[in-house]
Amino acid sequence: MSIPDDANPEILISRLAAPLLPADRAAFRRAAEDALARVPCLGEGAAYRAIAVLQRAYFNPPSDDRASWDIGQDVRRNKLTSAPPLEYPGDQRHVRYHRRPTR
């Protein structure tokens, strides 16, 4: 079942432009509108196929530093990063055994 908004090319362009860097969005939008003007039979699938190829051309994947972020790389100091790790003190439950009443 398709969503009725999928037939609207503006919504499709906006959805595919969202993961792009802000500097690349305007150029992608112009290229997508140009590509849609050249599609002879404009349907949901044809529009998506024409624009998805363009999105891959404008998409810049994150650098290795951004993709493999670790909490140790955080600049801010807080208790979570500066304090030593907690040690497991064992099972500290106090078990109390009850005697069964004698008859």
N, CA, C and O atoms as a GROMACS GRO file, in nm:
protein
  412
    1MET      N    1   0.085  -0.118   0.000
    1MET     CA    2   0.000   0.000   0.000
    1MET      C    3   0.089   0.123   0.000
    1MET      O    4   0.176   0.136   0.086
    2SER      N    5   0.069   0.212  -0.093
    2SER     CA    6   0.153   0.331  -0.101
    2SER      C    7   0.089   0.447  -0.026
    2SER      O    8  -0.032   0.454  -0.005
    3ILE      N    9   0.174   0.537   0.014
    3ILE     CA   10   0.129   0.658   0.082
    3ILE      C   11   0.092   0.760  -0.027
    3ILE      O   12   0.166   0.773  -0.124
    4PRO      N   13  -0.018   0.830  -0.014
    4PRO     CA   14  -0.060   0.922  -0.120
    4PRO      C   15   0.043   1.032  -0.147
    4PRO      O   16   0.048   1.084  -0.258
    5ASP      N   17   0.124   1.069  -0.048
    5ASP     CA   18   0.222   1.175  -0.068
    5ASP      C   19   0.340   1.131  -0.153
    5ASP      O   20   0.417   1.216  -0.198
    6ASP      N   21   0.357   1.001  -0.177
    6ASP     CA   22   0.470   0.954  -0.258
    6ASP      C   23   0.460   1.002  -0.402
    6ASP      O   24   0.563   1.014  -0.469
    7ALA      N   25   0.340   1.031  -0.451
    7ALA     CA   26   0.324   1.077  -0.588
    7ALA      C   27   0.368   1.223  -0.603
    7ALA      O   28   0.392   1.268  -0.715
    8ASN      N   29   0.377   1.296  -0.494
    8ASN     CA   30   0.418   1.436  -0.499
    8ASN      C   31   0.570   1.442  -0.507
    8ASN      O   32   0.638   1.402  -0.413
    9PRO      N   33   0.626   1.492  -0.617
    9PRO     CA   34   0.771   1.494  -0.632
    9PRO      C   35   0.842   1.586  -0.532
    9PRO      O   36   0.956   1.560  -0.496
   10GLU      N   37   0.776   1.693  -0.488
   10GLU     CA   38   0.839   1.783  -0.392
   10GLU      C   39   0.866   1.714  -0.258
   10GLU      O   40   0.970   1.735  -0.197
   11ILE      N   41   0.772   1.632  -0.215
   11ILE     CA   42   0.789   1.560  -0.089
   11ILE      C   43   0.898   1.455  -0.104
   11ILE      O   44   0.978   1.434  -0.013
   12LEU      N   45   0.903   1.390  -0.218
   12LEU     CA   46   1.008   1.291  -0.244
   12LEU      C   47   1.146   1.356  -0.246
   12LEU      O   48   1.240   1.301  -0.190
   13ILE      N   49   1.158   1.472  -0.310
   13ILE     CA   50   1.286   1.542  -0.313
   13ILE      C   51   1.327   1.585  -0.173
   13ILE      O   52   1.444   1.572  -0.136
   14SER      N   53   1.234   1.636  -0.096
   14SER     CA   54   1.265   1.679   0.041
   14SER      C   55   1.309   1.561   0.127
   14SER      O   56   1.402   1.573   0.207
   15ARG      N   57   1.242   1.447   0.110
   15ARG     CA   58   1.278   1.329   0.190
   15ARG      C   59   1.416   1.277   0.154
   15ARG      O   60   1.492   1.236   0.242
   16LEU      N   61   1.451   1.279   0.026
   16LEU     CA   62   1.583   1.231  -0.015
   16LEU      C   63   1.693   1.334   0.009
   16LEU      O   64   1.810   1.298   0.013
   17ALA      N   65   1.657   1.462   0.025
   17ALA     CA   66   1.757   1.564   0.053
   17ALA      C   67   1.790   1.574   0.201
   17ALA      O   68   1.891   1.635   0.237
   18ALA      N   69   1.710   1.515   0.287
   18ALA     CA   70   1.730   1.529   0.432
   18ALA      C   71   1.866   1.478   0.480
   18ALA      O   72   1.928   1.547   0.562
   19PRO      N   73   1.917   1.362   0.437
   19PRO     CA   74   2.046   1.317   0.489
   19PRO      C   75   2.168   1.387   0.428
   19PRO      O   76   2.281   1.361   0.470
   20LEU      N   77   2.146   1.474   0.331
   20LEU     CA   78   2.258   1.543   0.267
   20LEU      C   79   2.306   1.659   0.354
   20LEU      O   80   2.233   1.710   0.439
   21LEU      N   81   2.429   1.698   0.331
   21LEU     CA   82   2.483   1.815   0.401
   21LEU      C   83   2.407   1.939   0.354
   21LEU      O   84   2.364   1.945   0.239
   22PRO      N   85   2.390   2.038   0.443
   22PRO     CA   86   2.313   2.157   0.403
   22PRO      C   87   2.368   2.226   0.279
   22PRO      O   88   2.290   2.281   0.201
   23ALA      N   89   2.498   2.223   0.258
   23ALA     CA   90   2.554   2.288   0.140
   23ALA      C   91   2.517   2.215   0.011
   23ALA      O   92   2.512   2.276  -0.095
   24ASP      N   93   2.491   2.085   0.019
   24ASP     CA   94   2.460   2.005  -0.101
   24ASP      C   95   2.311   1.998  -0.131
   24ASP      O   96   2.273   1.956  -0.240
   25ARG      N   97   2.227   2.039  -0.038
   25ARG     CA   98   2.082   2.023  -0.058
   25ARG      C   99   2.027   2.106  -0.173
   25ARG      O  100   1.945   2.058  -0.251
   26ALA      N  101   2.072   2.231  -0.185
   26ALA     CA  102   2.019   2.317  -0.291
   26ALA      C  103   2.061   2.266  -0.429
   26ALA      O  104   1.980   2.264  -0.522
   27ALA      N  105   2.186   2.224  -0.441
   27ALA     CA  106   2.232   2.170  -0.570
   27ALA      C  107   2.159   2.039  -0.603
   27ALA      O  108   2.126   2.015  -0.719
   28PHE      N  109   2.134   1.956  -0.503
   28PHE     CA  110   2.061   1.831  -0.525
   28PHE      C  111   1.918   1.861  -0.569
   28PHE      O  112   1.865   1.794  -0.658
   29ARG      N  113   1.856   1.959  -0.507
   29ARG     CA  114   1.717   1.993  -0.542
   29ARG      C  115   1.708   2.039  -0.687
   29ARG      O  116   1.617   1.998  -0.759
   30ARG      N  117   1.802   2.124  -0.731
   30ARG     CA  118   1.801   2.170  -0.870
   30ARG      C  119   1.822   2.053  -0.967
   30ARG      O  120   1.754   2.043  -1.069
   31ALA      N  121   1.916   1.965  -0.933
   31ALA     CA  122   1.943   1.850  -1.020
   31ALA      C  123   1.824   1.753  -1.023
   31ALA      O  124   1.793   1.696  -1.128
   32ALA      N  125   1.757   1.736  -0.908
   32ALA     CA  126   1.642   1.646  -0.902
   32ALA      C  127   1.525   1.700  -0.982
   32ALA      O  128   1.457   1.625  -1.053
   33GLU      N  129   1.500   1.830  -0.972
   33GLU     CA  130   1.391   1.890  -1.049
   33GLU      C  131   1.420   1.880  -1.199
   33GLU      O  132   1.329   1.857  -1.279
   34ASP      N  133   1.546   1.898  -1.238
   34ASP     CA  134   1.584   1.884  -1.378
   34ASP      C  135   1.566   1.740  -1.426
   34ASP      O  136   1.519   1.716  -1.537
   35ALA      N  137   1.605   1.644  -1.342
   35ALA     CA  138   1.590   1.503  -1.380
   35ALA      C  139   1.443   1.464  -1.392
   35ALA      O  140   1.406   1.387  -1.480
   36LEU      N  141   1.359   1.517  -1.303
   36LEU     CA  142   1.215   1.485  -1.312
   36LEU      C  143   1.152   1.546  -1.436
   36LEU      O  144   1.055   1.491  -1.489
   37ALA      N  145   1.203   1.659  -1.482
   37ALA     CA  146   1.148   1.720  -1.604
   37ALA      C  147   1.179   1.635  -1.726
   37ALA      O  148   1.108   1.644  -1.827
   38ARG      N  149   1.284   1.553  -1.719
   38ARG     CA  150   1.322   1.470  -1.834
   38ARG      C  151   1.259   1.332  -1.833
   38ARG      O  152   1.271   1.259  -1.931
   39VAL      N  153   1.193   1.293  -1.724
   39VAL     CA  154   1.130   1.161  -1.716
   39VAL      C  155   1.002   1.165  -1.800
   39VAL      O  156   0.915   1.247  -1.773
   40PRO      N  157   0.989   1.076  -1.902
   40PRO     CA  158   0.873   1.083  -1.990
   40PRO      C  159   0.742   1.042  -1.922
   40PRO      O  160   0.638   1.104  -1.945
   41CYS      N  161   0.746   0.940  -1.842
   41CYS     CA  162   0.625   0.891  -1.774
   41CYS      C  163   0.649   0.904  -1.624
   41CYS      O  164   0.715   0.819  -1.564
   42LEU      N  165   0.595   1.008  -1.565
   42LEU     CA  166   0.624   1.037  -1.425
   42LEU      C  167   0.528   0.959  -1.334
   42LEU      O  168   0.411   0.994  -1.321
   43GLY      N  169   0.580   0.857  -1.274
   43GLY     CA  170   0.507   0.780  -1.174
   43GLY      C  171   0.592   0.773  -1.048
   43GLY      O  172   0.704   0.825  -1.046
   44GLU      N  173   0.539   0.709  -0.942
   44GLU     CA  174   0.612   0.703  -0.815
   44GLU      C  175   0.746   0.632  -0.831
   44GLU      O  176   0.848   0.680  -0.783
   45GLY      N  177   0.746   0.518  -0.898
   45GLY     CA  178   0.868   0.439  -0.913
   45GLY      C  179   0.969   0.507  -1.004
   45GLY      O  180   1.088   0.507  -0.975
   46ALA      N  181   0.922   0.563  -1.113
   46ALA     CA  182   1.014   0.629  -1.206
   46ALA      C  183   1.077   0.752  -1.143
   46ALA      O  184   1.196   0.777  -1.161
   47ALA      N  185   0.999   0.827  -1.069
   47ALA     CA  186   1.054   0.946  -1.002
   47ALA      C  187   1.157   0.905  -0.896
   47ALA      O  188   1.263   0.967  -0.886
   48TYR      N  189   1.127   0.803  -0.820
   48TYR     CA  190   1.221   0.759  -0.717
   48TYR      C  191   1.352   0.709  -0.780
   48TYR      O  192   1.460   0.743  -0.732
   49ARG      N  193   1.342   0.630  -0.885
   49ARG     CA  194   1.464   0.578  -0.948
   49ARG      C  195   1.548   0.691  -1.007
   49ARG      O  196   1.671   0.685  -1.001
   50ALA      N  197   1.485   0.791  -1.064
   50ALA     CA  198   1.559   0.902  -1.123
   50ALA      C  199   1.630   0.986  -1.017
   50ALA      O  200   1.741   1.033  -1.039
   51ILE      N  201   1.565   1.004  -0.902
   51ILE     CA  202   1.622   1.090  -0.798
   51ILE      C  203   1.718   1.014  -0.708
   51ILE      O  204   1.815   1.072  -0.660
   52ALA      N  205   1.695   0.886  -0.683
   52ALA     CA  206   1.781   0.809  -0.592
   52ALA      C  207   1.924   0.802  -0.644
   52ALA      O  208   2.018   0.805  -0.565
   53VAL      N  209   1.941   0.793  -0.775
   53VAL     CA  210   2.076   0.790  -0.833
   53VAL      C  211   2.145   0.923  -0.806
   53VAL      O  212   2.264   0.926  -0.776
   54LEU      N  213   2.072   1.033  -0.816
   54LEU     CA  214   2.130   1.164  -0.790
   54LEU      C  215   2.168   1.180  -0.643
   54LEU      O  216   2.271   1.238  -0.610
   55GLN      N  217   2.084   1.127  -0.555
   55GLN     CA  218   2.114   1.139  -0.412
   55GLN      C  219   2.247   1.073  -0.379
   55GLN      O  220   2.325   1.126  -0.300
   56ARG      N  221   2.274   0.959  -0.438
   56ARG     CA  222   2.401   0.890  -0.413
   56ARG      C  223   2.519   0.974  -0.461
   56ARG      O  224   2.627   0.969  -0.402
   57ALA      N  225   2.499   1.052  -0.567
   57ALA     CA  226   2.608   1.136  -0.618
   57ALA      C  227   2.637   1.253  -0.525
   57ALA      O  228   2.751   1.297  -0.515
   58TYR      N  229   2.535   1.305  -0.456
   58TYR     CA  230   2.553   1.420  -0.367
   58TYR      C  231   2.581   1.380  -0.222
   58TYR      O  232   2.615   1.467  -0.141
   59PHE      N  233   2.567   1.254  -0.188
   59PHE     CA  234   2.584   1.211  -0.048
   59PHE      C  235   2.731   1.196  -0.016
   59PHE      O  236   2.805   1.130  -0.088
   60ASN      N  237   2.774   1.257   0.093
   60ASN     CA  238   2.910   1.244   0.143
   60ASN      C  239   2.904   1.164   0.272
   60ASN      O  240   2.850   1.214   0.371
   61PRO      N  241   2.957   1.042   0.275
   61PRO     CA  242   2.949   0.963   0.397
   61PRO      C  243   3.033   1.026   0.508
   61PRO      O  244   3.127   1.100   0.480
   62PRO      N  245   2.999   0.998   0.635
   62PRO     CA  246   3.075   1.056   0.745
   62PRO      C  247   3.218   1.003   0.745
   62PRO      O  248   3.245   0.892   0.699
   63SER      N  249   3.308   1.084   0.798
   63SER     CA  250   3.447   1.040   0.808
   63SER      C  251   3.459   0.928   0.909
   63SER      O  252   3.366   0.902   0.986
   64ASP      N  253   3.572   0.860   0.910
   64ASP     CA  254   3.591   0.750   1.004
   64ASP      C  255   3.584   0.799   1.148
   64ASP      O  256   3.540   0.725   1.236
   65ASP      N  257   3.628   0.921   1.172
   65ASP     CA  258   3.623   0.975   1.309
   65ASP      C  259   3.479   0.992   1.356
   65ASP      O  260   3.448   0.959   1.470
   66ARG      N  261   3.391   1.042   1.269
   66ARG     CA  262   3.251   1.059   1.307
   66ARG      C  263   3.179   0.926   1.317
   66ARG      O  264   3.089   0.910   1.399
   67ALA      N  265   3.216   0.830   1.234
   67ALA     CA  266   3.146   0.702   1.231
   67ALA      C  267   3.184   0.615   1.349
   67ALA      O  268   3.103   0.534   1.394
   68SER      N  269   3.306   0.629   1.400
   68SER     CA  270   3.350   0.544   1.512
   68SER      C  271   3.370   0.627   1.638
   68SER      O  272   3.473   0.614   1.704
   69TRP      N  273   3.275   0.711   1.672
   69TRP     CA  274   3.285   0.795   1.791
   69TRP      C  275   3.280   0.708   1.914
   69TRP      O  276   3.206   0.610   1.921
   70ASP      N  277   3.361   0.744   2.013
   70ASP     CA  278   3.367   0.672   2.139
   70ASP      C  279   3.349   0.772   2.251
   70ASP      O  280   3.385   0.889   2.236
   71ILE      N  281   3.295   0.729   2.362
   71ILE     CA  282   3.272   0.821   2.474
   71ILE      C  283   3.404   0.875   2.528
   71ILE      O  284   3.406   0.983   2.588
   72GLY      N  285   3.514   0.804   2.508
   72GLY     CA  286   3.644   0.853   2.553
   72GLY      C  287   3.692   0.972   2.473
   72GLY      O  288   3.781   1.044   2.518
   73GLN      N  289   3.636   0.994   2.355
   73GLN     CA  290   3.675   1.107   2.272
   73GLN      C  291   3.598   1.233   2.307
   73GLN      O  292   3.625   1.340   2.251
   74ASP      N  293   3.504   1.223   2.396
   74ASP     CA  294   3.422   1.338   2.432
   74ASP      C  295   3.509   1.442   2.502
   74ASP      O  296   3.589   1.408   2.589
   75VAL      N  297   3.492   1.567   2.465
   75VAL     CA  298   3.574   1.674   2.520
   75VAL      C  299   3.530   1.710   2.660
   75VAL      O  300   3.613   1.742   2.745
   76ARG      N  301   3.402   1.705   2.686
   76ARG     CA  302   3.351   1.743   2.817
   76ARG      C  303   3.389   1.640   2.921
   76ARG      O  304   3.387   1.520   2.894
   77ARG      N  305   3.422   1.685   3.039
   77ARG     CA  306   3.455   1.596   3.149
   77ARG      C  307   3.332   1.585   3.240
   77ARG      O  308   3.271   1.686   3.275
   78ASN      N  309   3.297   1.466   3.276
   78ASN     CA  310   3.188   1.445   3.370
   78ASN      C  311   3.219   1.323   3.454
   78ASN      O  312   3.322   1.258   3.434
   79LYS      N  313   3.131   1.291   3.546
   79LYS     CA  314   3.158   1.180   3.637
   79LYS      C  315   3.166   1.046   3.563
   79LYS      O  316   3.239   0.956   3.604
   80LEU      N  317   3.091   1.034   3.457
   80LEU     CA  318   3.090   0.909   3.385
   80LEU      C  319   3.224   0.880   3.319
   80LEU      O  320   3.269   0.766   3.317
   81THR      N  321   3.288   0.983   3.265
   81THR     CA  322   3.414   0.961   3.195
   81THR      C  323   3.536   0.976   3.284
   81THR      O  324   3.640   0.917   3.254
   82SER      N  325   3.527   1.054   3.393
   82SER     CA  326   3.646   1.080   3.474
   82SER      C  327   3.658   0.988   3.595
   82SER      O  328   3.769   0.967   3.644
   83ALA      N  329   3.549   0.933   3.644
   83ALA     CA  330   3.555   0.846   3.762
   83ALA      C  331   3.597   0.705   3.720
   83ALA      O  332   3.572   0.664   3.606
   84PRO      N  333   3.661   0.632   3.812
   84PRO     CA  334   3.697   0.494   3.778
   84PRO      C  335   3.571   0.408   3.766
   84PRO      O  336   3.466   0.443   3.819
   85PRO      N  337   3.581   0.297   3.697
   85PRO     CA  338   3.463   0.213   3.682
   85PRO      C  339   3.422   0.152   3.815
   85PRO      O  340   3.506   0.127   3.902
   86LEU      N  341   3.295   0.128   3.830
   86LEU     CA  342   3.244   0.067   3.952
   86LEU      C  343   3.282  -0.080   3.955
   86LEU      O  344   3.283  -0.149   3.853
   87GLU      N  345   3.313  -0.126   4.074
   87GLU     CA  346   3.345  -0.268   4.088
   87GLU      C  347   3.222  -0.340   4.140
   87GLU      O  348   3.140  -0.283   4.213
   88TYR      N  349   3.210  -0.463   4.104
   88TYR     CA  350   3.098  -0.543   4.149
   88TYR      C  351   3.129  -0.593   4.290
   88TYR      O  352   3.223  -0.671   4.307
   89PRO      N  353   3.053  -0.551   4.391
   89PRO     CA  354   3.084  -0.589   4.529
   89PRO      C  355   3.033  -0.728   4.567
   89PRO      O  356   3.043  -0.768   4.683
   90GLY      N  357   2.981  -0.799   4.475
   90GLY     CA  358   2.928  -0.932   4.507
   90GLY      C  359   2.780  -0.923   4.543
   90GLY      O  360   2.719  -0.816   4.536
   91ASP      N  361   2.728  -1.033   4.581
   91ASP     CA  362   2.588  -1.039   4.618
   91ASP      C  363   2.575  -0.994   4.763
   91ASP      O  364   2.615  -1.066   4.854
   92GLN      N  365   2.520  -0.878   4.785
   92GLN     CA  366   2.514  -0.823   4.920
   92GLN      C  367   2.378  -0.845   4.986
   92GLN      O  368   2.345  -0.779   5.084
   93ARG      N  369   2.302  -0.937   4.934
   93ARG     CA  370   2.175  -0.968   5.000
   93ARG      C  371   2.204  -1.049   5.125
   93ARG      O  372   2.287  -1.140   5.124
   94HIS      N  373   2.136  -1.017   5.229
   94HIS     CA  374   2.148  -1.094   5.352
   94HIS      C  375   2.035  -1.195   5.355
   94HIS      O  376   1.917  -1.161   5.355
   95VAL      N  377   2.075  -1.318   5.356
   95VAL     CA  378   1.976  -1.425   5.352
   95VAL      C  379   1.948  -1.468   5.495
   95VAL      O  380   2.039  -1.493   5.574
   96ARG      N  381   1.825  -1.474   5.527
   96ARG     CA  382   1.786  -1.515   5.662
   96ARG      C  383   1.706  -1.644   5.648
   96ARG      O  384   1.602  -1.648   5.582
   97TYR      N  385   1.757  -1.746   5.711
   97TYR     CA  386   1.688  -1.873   5.706
   97TYR      C  387   1.594  -1.884   5.825
   97TYR      O  388   1.632  -1.854   5.938
   98HIS      N  389   1.476  -1.926   5.798
   98HIS     CA  390   1.378  -1.941   5.904
   98HIS      C  391   1.364  -2.088   5.938
   98HIS      O  392   1.365  -2.176   5.851
   99ARG      N  393   1.350  -2.110   6.064
   99ARG     CA  394   1.326  -2.246   6.109
   99ARG      C  395   1.180  -2.280   6.086
   99ARG      O  396   1.090  -2.196   6.100
  100ARG      N  397   1.160  -2.403   6.052
  100ARG     CA  398   1.023  -2.448   6.042
  100ARG      C  399   0.971  -2.474   6.184
  100ARG      O  400   1.041  -2.529   6.269
  101PRO      N  401   0.851  -2.433   6.205
  101PRO     CA  402   0.795  -2.458   6.340
  101PRO      C  403   0.784  -2.609   6.365
  101PRO      O  404   0.743  -2.686   6.278
  102THR      N  405   0.820  -2.648   6.483
  102THR     CA  406   0.809  -2.790   6.520
  102THR      C  407   0.668  -2.816   6.569
  102THR      O  408   0.601  -2.727   6.624
  103ARG      N  409   0.624  -2.934   6.549
  103ARG     CA  410   0.487  -2.970   6.590
  103ARG      C  411   0.487  -3.046   6.717
  103ARG      O  412   0.381  -3.085   6.766
   0.00000   0.00000   0.00000
